[in-house]
Structures are given as structure tokens and as C-alpha cells.
């Protein structure tokens, strides 16, 4: 239940105010808060604010204790409580008014409570004021103070549960020079939609953004995974981007994926400039570009990355969507903040849902709130209207920090656990969880992680870095997916806090095991899946011997079976791609992709799309290992053991001689992909965060 507050709107001294507007404001306040709104007269005075004296006697149990400013009573906590007034009549800037007019501490029923009012969204006051107040634009600044105070009050995060205010740390943002008044419109003839008028605050920063937004032109060519020595025909892609600090351009990874040539064009210019890709994070769908031409940077300025917006705050998306060549601006409000599936990289990271239209071409453009970038447009929900998604500031900052600190994109961390919700009371009883204890059940552990050294199956994960985990997990997922407190009674999935860690950082885990609570310190890092989810910006690996085409299994290979690849691709390969985990560093699933027909391999053409288990009795670790086993063969025959007990046997010397003519017949330039020849990518190379700590993690065991 949100507390009700009496409001006395205060206007600057020395300004003449239209009487009709004053009456409108007073009527709204009396209508919204009828029991608490009081003034000495039925309307606000034309020249100055009427502020009733504070009731400091025994009739009020909620009053200010700060002696630096006059006492302001607070209402809504008990029958004897009085009203709250916002003091805005000082001749200072409206930002100082906002800070100086609000109480900093008070005593509630004899107990000191923190009452820092900060800007955040409340589920009642915000919506009511937004609904009740229309928009009226004024050329002079006499309404600035009033609007600033109303905007702040409408966004105050107030929770009257247990008679407390809950502090929400946040910085006050500048208010615009509009005030919402019912019955008024911004046009001379009273026209204009209410939604368009509610977005005027966001449009104020668009002019500044036009000097930072660019259109991106990409020529791309994706590899053919069925014929890995070839590329598919090139295609043209357009998107958006914007300038950030350091003379860099931020855009989406899918705008420049598999690029061969990139150009950018700034707003108001006909010239296109060559751009180079500095870093790409396909997992988070972000990329950095650089332009060396000094002429491009004339008149350009960088946009600043902001913070996570609150619900119902207005945003403007700037970019170059389909349907035209010039810049486009669409507006909307923040609808939801939660982790979402990123279509391009298949990662589950935080995203912001907005009701602004995001169409092809908008990708990479900034989403603005006032003069700050709060996100990057990147995808929409197919089959739905006005549901778009933007990449929020924490994901952007994580990506930029990776590039600045490591010189390349590293990735987002994971615990490497699959967990199950413990909402069922019988399950909690079986696990011997005492009443009040909450957490999620560990059902599967990723082997090649530091977590696997300390966490066991059937452990109950209670806390991550001191953050309690609730029982309401959403079932078995690749990542832990259970709700924890985020801000102002909003819930967010637990994996968000894990993903925000940097590779190599440590986290404290609190688990419940066999009646005891155990603390473990584990090192975090990105996961290496057995079957890669994407393979952008690199050519596929392959090795051909005697017409047998060997490739590592990847999801892009399965995607070649069509849009419905989950049903049309080989079932065994699909299941392994989605469920298998590596047990050794550098492990790959090597498959016999196809057989290029020749006399040497006749009869083996139906054995394609099977996994290669062994070569001459030796287990195959990865494609590089398979190539080494074949080329180092000292026997007369070469034997391949495949799935289902199938066997391929070749005369080694005859097979080597046949390999050359098969390559020439099919116009294949090389039997081996460049990465295997040059050693560009070593699958078994261990990163620093994948190495376990020398010292054993500290354990603190306490009996519950």
C-alpha cells in the first residue's frame, strides 16, 4: 500500500501565473489526495506559495528532525499524521529546490528511519499523476520549479509496508520545462496525442544525438558449413551506430557479423568512410568500430552511457530503419527490465523492453533518455506490435571494460551449474531444509569449472555473494534462473549477478549440504561449450582425407539444415549439441560430414553425419588430433570407429594417393583449413581464469 501525500504546488516568486492553470493544478492535487491536501485558500496564490505552518505539537507523530531547514510534516503513517508539502519558493535553480525542499531524516513513532527521497518509480503515485496530468509547454521558465517537483514526487519510491521508507540509491535527473496539466494541449488548436506529448522530454536530447549517430553499411559473406572451403554469396546489411568516448563507434555485432567491408555515414553527409572492426562480442551483440579518416570526426561528439531506467520512463530510439534513408526517431516508454534471450548470440542477459518501434536498420542505434544513452536497440518480438528490446548500460559497460582491460572481448561469466527450483514443500523436507531457508537445488555441474571442485550434486545454493536466493526457480536451465531482489520490489533472475562478474573474479557461495551451511570461494569465467553456439567472423575448420570430410560439430552446421533445423537435422547430433558438456580441455565432437565419391571410398557414402570415436584404436579429442593421428599413421590400414559401431577401413597408402585427385576433381584448394595449418586457434589452450587457484578455497562450516 503506497502512502498518500498532500501536495501544495509551489511557484517561483515574482512571476504572474495564469489563474486557470493554478486552479487546474489545485484541482488535481485535491482530487488525487482529498484527505491530505490543504491550503489556506482554494487556489494557489498568484504571487507566492501559501505554506501552512508545520504542526509541531503532539498531534503529529511524523516530523522532521533536521534543523537546517523548516520542519515539514509527513502524512500517511498514522491517523494523527499531518501532510507533506514541497517547499519550492526559494529563488534558486530548480535542481537545488528539489534537493533543498525534501526532508533528509525524520522520526516515526519514536524510531529514527532513513527517508532519502530519490528518483525511482512507484506503482501508484507515478501512474496516477501521469494519467491525471496532461502536457502544456511554456516558453518562459515559470513552470520549471513546479514541474521539477511534480516529476520528482511522481517518481519517489515509497513503500509504506511496516511504516518505513525504503532507500533507493539514484541520482536526481534534470527535469524538463514542461508540466502536465489536464485539459491543455501543446498545439494552438488543442491537437496532439497524449502519448506524443508524454515523450517530449526524451525528444529534447535528439538534436544532440544527431551529431553522434551514424548509418553502417556492411558487406558480409557467411561460410558454407556443408562445403567449409567455400563462402556463401555476399550480402549487404545496413544498421545504425553512435559515437562514444575514445573516437569509437558502438553498434550491434549482428550488423557487422562475417563482414568483409564496412562503411559508415554520419548524419547530414553524403560521404561514406571506411571503418574497421576493433572488437566484437557476439554473445552480447555489441561491436566497436574505428574510423581513421580525420575528416569524419569533424563536428562529431560522443554520447555518454547512462544507467538502467525505471519503469514508464520515456525513451527515444534514434537510427536508420527500413523504409527510408534519413535518420528516424521513435519514442516509447520502458515496459520491463529482466534477462532475455539474445537472438544473435543465444545468451541470456539483461535487456530492457520498450514499446517503441524497433525495425530492421534500427539495430545499433542509441536509446536515449534526456542526454544519456540507456541502451542499444538490437531486436524485437516477432508477431507482436511495439515490443522492442535494447541492450542496457550494465551489459554495454561490461563489454567495453573487457575490451579496454584485455584488448579483446572475453565474455560473460557463469557458475556452470544447472539448478532446480525448490518450491515444493516435500522436496525441501527431503533435503532437510529448515523453515525459512530458501535456495535452489544443484542438479548438474559443468565439469571444467572451478565451481565443480567444491559444489556437489544435490547441494542447495542459498546465496551468491551475500545475495539470498529464493525458491522460485523456473526449472532446469543452462544457467541458474531464480529470482532475487533487484530494486524497489522488482525481481530479477539470479544469473544476472553471475554474468556481471569479470573473468577471473571470485564469488562467495553459500550452500546447504547434509544439514550444514558451507561457504565456498570460487573463481568465475565464461563457459566453453562442447558444441559452439556460433562461429561468426571465422572460417570453419575441416580436414579431408580420401574424400572423407571431417568437421567439428557446431550449431551453425546444424543450422544449414534449414530454419526448422531442430527437427530436420540428425537427431543424435542435435541432442548432443544441446545437452553434452566437455570433460577435457579442447574436446570437440568430430563428425564425418560427407563422402566425396571415389573408388577408394565406394560403399561408405551412407556413413555420413556420424561421430568419429577412434582412429586406429585411439580416442579422438578434436579435429586437430584426428588430423595428427591420420598423418602419423605407420600401419598399412587406417581404421575409423564411428557411431553405432560402424567402421571405415582404408589402405593408407592408396588413400593418400587418392586424396589429391579427389581435391582436384572437386576444385578444393586445400585438404586442411587454414586454422589447422597455421595454429591460429588452439582448442586446448587454457585461459588464465580456467586455471584453478593454487590455494584451496576457504571453507567455513557451521551446523544449522
N, C-alpha and C positions, 0 to 999 in steps of 0.2 A: 504494500500500500504506500503510495507516494504522498508525502506531506503536502498540505495545501498552504499556500503563502499569500498574504495580502501584498499587493503591488501598488506603489504610488509612483507613477511615471514622472520623472524629473526632467525639466528642460533647462537649457542654459539661461543665465540672467541676461537682461538687456535685449532679448530677441522677441519680436512680436510673433505670436503664434496664431494661426487660423483657428477660430473658435470651434468650427465644425470638426476639425481634426482632433482638438482637445476633447470634445465631447465623445467622439468615436473611441479614443483611447480609454477614457474613463469608463465608458460603457462596457468595453471588452473586459477590463480588469474586474469590474463589478460582476459581470456575467460569469467569468471563469472562476472567481474566488468570492462568492457573495457573502460568505460568513466572516471573512477576514479583511476585506478591503474597506478602509475607512479614510476619509479625508474631511477637512473642515468644511468643504463645500462640495456640491455635486459635480463640479468640473474643475479641471486644473487651472490655476490662475494664469493669466496671460504673461505675466512678467517674471514670476518666480514660483518655485515649488512650495507647496504647503506641506510641511513636515510636522505631524503631530509630535508632541513631546513624548520621550520614552517613558514607559511605565516602569519605574524602578522600585516600586513598592512591593509589598508582599503578595500582590495579585499575580505576579509573574514568576514562574519557576525557571524560565529560559531567558537568560540575558547575557549581554556581553561582559566580559571581564577585561577586555583590552582598554586601557585608559588613554591610549594615544588618540582615539577618535571618539566622538559622542556615542553613547550607548544606543544600540539598536536592538529592539526586542525581536525574538524569534517565535513564530507560531507553529502550531500543528503537532505538538508533542503531548499536551495535556489540556484538560478543559479550561484551566486558568491561563493558558499561554496567550500572549498577545501577538501582534502582527510584525511582519518583516517589511521594512521599507528600504529601498535602494537610494542612497544619497548620491545625487548626480548634479548638484548645483554649484560645485566648485568651478572656478574659472581656470581649469587646466585641461589638458588634452583628454579625449575620451578614454584613451587607454589607461591613463592614470586614474580617471574616475572609476573605471572598473575595478582596479586594484585597491583604491583607497576607500571605496564605499562598502566593501564587503567585510564581514566580521572574520577575524582570524582565530578566535577561540571563544568558548562560552561554557557556562556551567549548566548542566542539565540535571535537575533533581539532585544537586549537591555533588555530582561527579563531573570531573573535567573531561571533556571529549574534544577530539580534533575536528574542526569544521572548516578546513581549507576548501573553499569553493573553486573548483577548476572546471574547465570546459569539457564536458562529455555529454552523452545523450541520456535522457531519462525517458522511460516508456510512457509517461503520462503528460508531463508539462510540455515536453518538446512537441509531441504530436498535437496537443490541444492548441498551443499558441500558433503552430504552423497552419493549422486548419482555420483558426479564427482570424488570423491577421493576413490581410491582403498585401499588396505592394504599392507604394507610392514613391516616386522618385522626386527628389528636390534638388534644385541647382545650388542653393545655399547650404550651409552646413549646420543649420539649427537643429536638425533631427539626428545628427550623428551621435550625440550622447545618449539620447533615448534609445535609438536602435542598438547601440552597443550594449546597453544594459539589458534590453529585452532579449537580445541574442544570447547573452551570457546566461540569463536566468532560464531561458528555454533549453539550454544545454547542460545546466547543472545536474550532476549525478547525485540524486538524493534518494536515499533508501531509509525509510522510517522504521524498518524492522528493528525491534528491540530499542527503539528510541534513539538510534545512532545515525550519524552521518558517516559515510564511508569515503575515505580519501581516494581520489583517482588522480595520480600524478600526470599532469599535462600542462603545456604552455598555453596561455591565452593567445588566441589568434586575433589579428586585426579585424574589426567589423567594417562592413562597407557602409556607404552613405544612403542606404535605403531602409525604410521602416515599413512593416506590414500593417496595413490598416484596412479593415473590411469596408467594402463599398467604394473603393477608389481604384483606379486603373492608371497605368503609366501613360497611356495614349490620350491625346486630346479629346477623342470621341469615346473614351471609355472602353476601347477594344483591348485585345491581347489576352492570351490564355494564362491561367494561373500557373501552370507548370512552367511556361516560358519565363514568367516573371520571377518565379522562385529560383531560377538558375542565374539571375543577373550577377550575383556575387561571383560565380565562377567565371563568367564571361569577362570580368574586369581584367583578368590576367592573360587573356588570349592574345592581345596585341603584343605583349612581351614575349609570348611563346612563339610568335610567328618568326622572330629573328633567331630561333633555335631549331625549329622543326625542318626536316629535310625529307625529300622523297628518295627512296632507294630503288635502284634498278639493278636487278641481278640476272645474270645468265648462268644457269645451272645445268649440270648433267649428272644424273644418278647412275650408279653402276648396275649392271645386269647380273644378278646373283645366280641365275641359271647358266649364264655364259660369263664367268667372272673376269675374263680377259677383255671384255667389251664394255662400253658405256652405252646407255640409252640415248636417244636423240636429245639435244639440248632444248631447254625451255626457258622462257622469260618470266620472271617474277618481279612484282613491284610491291613495295611496302613503305613504311614510314620509319623515321628515326628522329632523334633530337640530340643536341649538343650538351655534354656535361663537362665538368671540370677536367683540365688536362688536355684540352683540344681533342676530345674523343667523342664519337657518336655512338649512342646506345640504341640498339634495335633488337628485334627478335632473332633467335637462332634459326627459326624455320624460314626467315626471309633470305638468309644467305647460306642455307644448308646446301652442300655439294656445289658450291659456287665455283665458277671458272673466271668470272669477270663481274666487277661491282662498280657502279657509278652512283653518285648522289647529286641531287639538285636542290638548292636552297630556295626558299620562298621568294617570289618576285624576280627570279633569274631564269634565263633560258639556257644558261651554260650548265653542262654536266661535268663533274670532276671525278677522277679515278679515286677509288677508295680501296684500302687493303684491310683485310680482317685481322685484327690483333689477337682476339681471344673469343672463344665460343663455348657456351655452356648449354649443351643440348638438353640436359636434364631439367634445367630451369628456364629454357627457351630464351636465353639472352645472348647477345653478341656485342662486341666492341669493334668499331671501325675507326680508321685513321685516314685523314686526307693530308697529303704532303704539300699540295698546291697552296701557297700563301694567299693567293687571290680569293680562294674560297672563304677564308676566315675573316675577311673584311666585313664588318657590320654584324658578325655573328656573336652571340653571347650565350653563356652556359646557363642551364636551368639547375636549380637546387633540388635535391631529393628531400622530400618531407617525411611524414610519419604515417602511421595507419589511421585512416579517418574513422569517425564514428558513424553509426547507422543514421541514414537520412541526411547526411551532409551532401551538398551539391558538388558535382564534379563536371568538368568539361573535357572531352576527348578530342584531341587535335590530330589530324592525319590526312592521308590521301586515299580514301576508299574508292572502290569501283564506282563507275557512273560519271566520272569527270576527271579532269587533270589538275584542277586547282585544289588548294587546301580546303579541308572541310572541318567544321566544328559541330559536335553533337554534345548534348547535355543530358544529365541524369542525376540520380542520387544513389548513394551507397545502400545496397539492399542486404548484403550478407558478407561476413568475414569468416572464412573457415578453410581448412585444407581441401584441395580439389585435385582431381586427376588432370595433369598437364598432358594434353593430347600429343604434342610433338615428342617429348622425351619420356612419356609414360611414368613420370614421377608423381608422387603425392605430396604436394607442397601447399603452403598457404596461398590463397587467392582472394580477391575482392570481387564480389558480384555487384554489377551496377545495371541500371535499366536504360543506359544509353546504348544507342545502336552501334555495334562494332561489326563491320563488314570486311570482306577481303580487301586488303590495301591499308586498312587501319592498323594492322599489326606493326608493332614497334613504336607507334605514336604515344606521346605522353598523355596521361590523365592528370588534369590539373585541379587543384583546389587552392584558390587565391593565387599566390605566386610560387607555389611549391608543386613538385611532381610527386603524386602519391602512388603512381603505378604506371605500368606499361601495358597498353592494350595488346592482347595476344590470342584470344579465342572467344567464341560464342557457343551457345547451346543450340544445336541443330533441332529444328522442329518447334522451337519456341520463339516468341516475339520479345524483343527488347530485353534479352538476358545475355549480357556480355561479361567478360572476366578480364581483370587487369592483374598484373604481377605486382605485389605490394612492395613497399620500401624495404622491409627486412630481407626479402629474397634478393632484391637488387643490391643492397649493401653487402650481403654475403658473397655474391658473385664478384663484385668489384674488389672486395678485400682479398679474395682468393687470387685474383689476377695481380694485384699490387704487391702482395706478400710473396707469392710463389712464381710470378712470371707467367703463369698459366692457370687455367681453371682446374680445380681439384675435384670438387663435388660436395654433396650434402651427406652428412653422417647418418648412420643407422646403428642401432644396437644389434641387428642381426637376429632378432627374435620374432617368433610368431606366437601371439598370445590369444587367449580366450577370455571372454567376459565371465565374471563370477556373480552374475545377478541371481542365479538360482540358489535358494537357501540350502537345499540339500547338498549342492556342490560345496558350498562354504563349510557346511557341517562336516562333510567328508574330509576336507582339507584342514579341519580343526582350527578354523579361523574364529577367534573370539568375536563377540558382538562389537560393532563399531569399527572393526578393521576392514579396510577396503583395498582392493587391488585387482590385478588380472593374472590369470594362470598362464605360465610359460608352457607352451605345448610343443615348440620346435625351436632348435638352436642352430644358427648358421655356424658351421664348423670353423671357418677361417677368420675368426674374430677374437679379440681379447675377451669379449664377454663370455665366450664358450669355455674359458678357463675357470670361471667362477660360478656361473649360473647353471643350474641343473633343471632337467625336465621336471615338471610339477611344482617348481618354485612359484610362489605368489609374489609378483612385483608390486611393492607397496608405494615406493617413492622414487622419483628421479630428481636428483639434485635438490632434495628437500621439498619437491612439489608432490603433494599427495595425489594418488591415482584412484579414481572412482571405480565402482564395479561395472559401470555401464559401457563395456567394450562392445564393438559392433561385430564380434565373431572373429574367426580365423582370417587374418590378413597378413600380407607380407611384412607389414610394419605394425608396431603396436598402435592400436587405434582405440583409445579410450579417452573419455572426456575428463578434463581438468579445468579449474578456474582460469579464465583468461583476463577479463576486465568487466567490472560492473555487471556481474551476474551472467555474463556471456560464457559459454563453454567452448572449448576448442580441443581438438584431438591431441593426444599426448605426443604423437610423433613429431609435431611441430617443434617442440622444445628440443627434441633429439636432433632434428635436422639443422637447427640453428647453431649447433656446435661446429667448431672447425676441426679439420682432420688433425689428429694427434692430441686433441684436448681430452681431459679426463672428466668423468662424471661419477657421482656417488649414487649407488643403487642400494635401496633398502628392500630386502626380500624376506619373506616369511617361509621358513623351511623347518618342517618337523617340530612345530611348536616354538620355534625360536626366531627372533628377528636378527638378521645378519646384514651387515653393511659391507659393500664391496666398492673399491675404486677401480674403474675400468677405463681403458683407452678407446676412443671412438674414431671411426673413419668411414669412408664410403665403402659400399659393398662391391665385390666383383662377382657378377652373376656367372653361372656356368655357361649359359646361353645369352650372349649380349642382346640387349633390347633394341639398340640402334647402332648403326655403323656409319654415321654421316662423316663426310669430309675425308674419307679414306677408301682406298680400293679394297675389294675383298681379297682374302688370302685363298690361294688354290695351289694344287700340285697335281700334275698329270703324268701318269706312268702307264705305258702300253695302252693308252686310250681310256684308262680308268681315271675319272676326275674326282679328286678328293678335296673336300672343303670343310671348314669348321661349321657346325650348326649355329645359325643366328636367327633371330626373329625376322630380320629383313629377308632372309632366304625363304622363310615360310610365307612372308607377305607376297612373294611372287606367285603364289597360288591363287591370288585374287583378293577382293575385298572381304569375302567370306572365308578367309584362309583358315580360320579356326575349325571349320567343318570340312573344307576341301583339301587341306594339307594332310600328309600321312599322320594318322592318329598317334602312333607311337612317338614320332618325333615331336609332335605338338605337345603331348603330355610331358615329355622330358624337358622341353623348352620352358614350360611354365612351372614345373614343380621341382626339378633336380637342382641340387646345390653342389658346388665343388668340394672335394675332400683333400685336394692337393693344390699347392700354388701353381698357376699356369695351366690347369687342367682344361681341356676342351673336349667336346663331343665331335669327333671326326666322322664324317659320313661319306659314303660313295655316292656322289651326286648323280652321275650319269656315266654311261659307257659309250665312247666314240667307237663305232663299229669297225672291226678289222678282223682278219683271220686269226690273229693272236688271242683275241678275247671273245670269239664267237661262242655263244651259249651262255655267256654271263650277263647279257643285256637286261635280263629281268631281275637282276640283283641290285638295281639302283635304289637309292634312298634308304639304305640300311647303314647302321653304325658299324664302324670298323673297330673291333675289340682288340685284336692282336695281329702282329706281323712276325711270322716265324716264331710264334710262342711267346713273344714279348708284348706286354700290355702297352697300348698306345696312350701316351699322356696328352699330346696335342699334335697339330699338323706338322709343326717343325720337327717333332720327334719322329713322326711317321716317315717324313722325307729322309731323315738321317738313317733310320732303320733300313729303308729300301736301298739307299745309295751305298751303305756299308755292308750290304749282303755279301757273304762269302760262300753261299751254298748254291747248288745247281738250280734248285727250285725256290720260288718265292710264294709263301702261303699267307693268305689273309683270312682271318676268322671274323665273320660278320655276325649280326643279329640272327636270332632263330637258328643258330648252329650252322648257318650257310658258310661255305668255304670257296675261295678262289685260289687256284694254284696256277702259276705261270713259270715257264722256263725263263730263268733270269736273263741269260744272255740274249735269247731270242726276243724277249720283251724289251730290252734296251734298244735293240736294233729297230724294232717296230715303232718305238716311240717317236723317232724323228720323222718317219714318213707319215704317221698319223697327224702330227703337228702341221706338216706342210699341206696335207690334204685339206685340213680344216682352217688353214690360214691363221694359225695361232702363233703369235710371235715368240712365246717362251713357255716352257713347261712349268715354270715356277713363278709365282707372284713376286713382285719387287721387294715386299717386306720380308719374305723368307730369305731372299738372296742378300739383301743389304743389312738385315738385322735391325730394321727401323723400329719394330715393335716387338719387345720381348715379353711373352705372356707370363713367364715365370719370374719376372723381375719383381722383387718385393719392395714396396714403398716403405718409407720410414714409419708411418702410422700403423702399418701391418706387422711390424716387429714388436714382440711382447717386451714389456719393461723388464729390466734386469732384476729389480727388487720385487718380491712378491707383494701383491696388493694387500693393503691393511684390512684386517677383519676385526670387527667388534661384535661380539656375540652377547646377547642379553636374553634371558629366559622371559617369555611373556607370561 
